[in-house]
Amino acid sequence: LPSGPRVRLGEARPGDLLGDLTAFDGDARVSSWTAVSPVTLAVVSAASLERMTQDDSRLAVALLGWIGKRLSLRLRQANARLGAALSRPDPAG
């Protein structure tokens, strides 16, 4: 895991995905999470996702579609925040 100061980047809600990109690309995680209240998780590793494509392709397609929609929403939100930040007047001049 990366070292350095702890920074609160956000808060997860029921149904949110954490670590979803790692399941697709296999790269190392770039963040960690700390629960501040009791949670129930489902962990789907890249290997289990790969097995699922062989063993239950309909479930894998449904899961990947759901993950894709969540990633798309997150990307749209990030693009909106970036666009808003770039359109603000420069306070320096």
C-alpha positions as CSV (number, residue, x, y, z in Angstrom):
1,L,0.0,0.0,0.0
2,P,1.1,3.6,-0.6
3,S,2.6,5.4,2.4
4,G,2.0,8.9,3.4
5,P,-0.5,11.0,5.3
6,R,-4.1,9.7,5.6
7,V,-6.5,11.7,3.5
8,R,-10.2,11.3,3.6
9,L,-11.3,11.1,-0.1
10,G,-14.9,10.2,0.4
11,E,-17.5,8.1,2.0
12,A,-19.0,4.9,0.7
13,R,-22.7,4.2,0.8
14,P,-24.7,1.0,0.5
15,G,-24.2,-0.4,-3.0
16,D,-20.9,1.4,-3.7
17,L,-17.9,-0.3,-5.2
18,L,-14.5,-0.2,-3.7
19,G,-11.4,-1.5,-5.5
20,D,-13.4,-2.2,-8.7
21,L,-10.6,-1.1,-11.1
22,T,-8.2,-3.6,-9.6
23,A,-10.6,-6.4,-10.5
24,F,-10.3,-5.3,-14.1
25,D,-6.7,-4.4,-14.6
26,G,-4.9,-6.3,-11.8
27,D,-2.8,-3.3,-10.8
28,A,-2.0,-2.6,-7.2
29,R,-4.5,-0.7,-5.1
30,V,-3.8,3.0,-4.7
31,S,-5.9,3.5,-1.6
32,S,-7.2,1.7,1.5
33,W,-10.4,2.1,3.5
34,T,-11.4,2.2,7.1
35,A,-14.9,1.4,8.2
36,V,-16.4,3.9,10.7
37,S,-19.5,1.7,11.2
38,P,-20.4,-2.0,10.8
39,V,-20.4,-3.1,7.2
40,T,-21.3,-6.1,5.1
41,L,-19.1,-6.7,2.1
42,A,-18.9,-8.9,-0.9
43,V,-15.4,-9.5,-2.2
44,V,-14.9,-10.4,-5.8
45,S,-11.3,-11.0,-6.8
46,A,-10.0,-10.8,-10.3
47,A,-9.5,-14.6,-10.2
48,S,-13.0,-15.3,-9.0
49,L,-14.4,-12.9,-11.6
50,E,-12.5,-14.8,-14.3
51,R,-13.8,-18.2,-12.9
52,M,-17.3,-16.7,-12.9
53,T,-17.1,-16.0,-16.7
54,Q,-16.5,-19.8,-17.2
55,D,-18.8,-21.2,-14.6
56,D,-21.8,-18.8,-14.7
57,S,-21.5,-16.5,-17.7
58,R,-24.9,-15.0,-17.3
59,L,-24.1,-13.9,-13.7
60,A,-20.7,-12.6,-14.9
61,V,-22.3,-10.6,-17.7
62,A,-24.9,-9.1,-15.2
63,L,-22.2,-8.3,-12.7
64,L,-19.9,-6.7,-15.2
65,G,-22.7,-4.7,-16.7
66,W,-23.6,-3.4,-13.2
67,I,-19.9,-2.6,-12.5
68,G,-19.6,-0.9,-15.8
69,K,-22.6,1.4,-15.1
70,R,-21.2,2.3,-11.7
71,L,-17.8,3.1,-13.2
72,S,-19.5,5.2,-15.9
73,L,-21.4,7.2,-13.3
74,R,-18.3,7.7,-11.3
75,L,-16.4,8.9,-14.4
76,R,-19.2,11.3,-15.4
77,Q,-19.2,12.7,-11.8
78,A,-15.4,13.2,-11.9
79,N,-15.6,14.9,-15.4
80,A,-18.3,17.2,-14.0
81,R,-16.1,18.2,-11.0
82,L,-13.1,18.7,-13.2
83,G,-15.1,20.8,-15.7
84,A,-16.4,22.9,-12.8
85,A,-12.9,23.4,-11.4
86,L,-11.5,24.4,-14.8
87,S,-14.2,26.9,-15.5
88,R,-13.7,28.8,-12.2
89,P,-11.9,32.1,-12.7
90,D,-8.2,32.1,-11.7
91,P,-7.9,34.0,-8.4
92,A,-4.3,34.9,-9.3
93,G,-5.2,36.9,-12.2
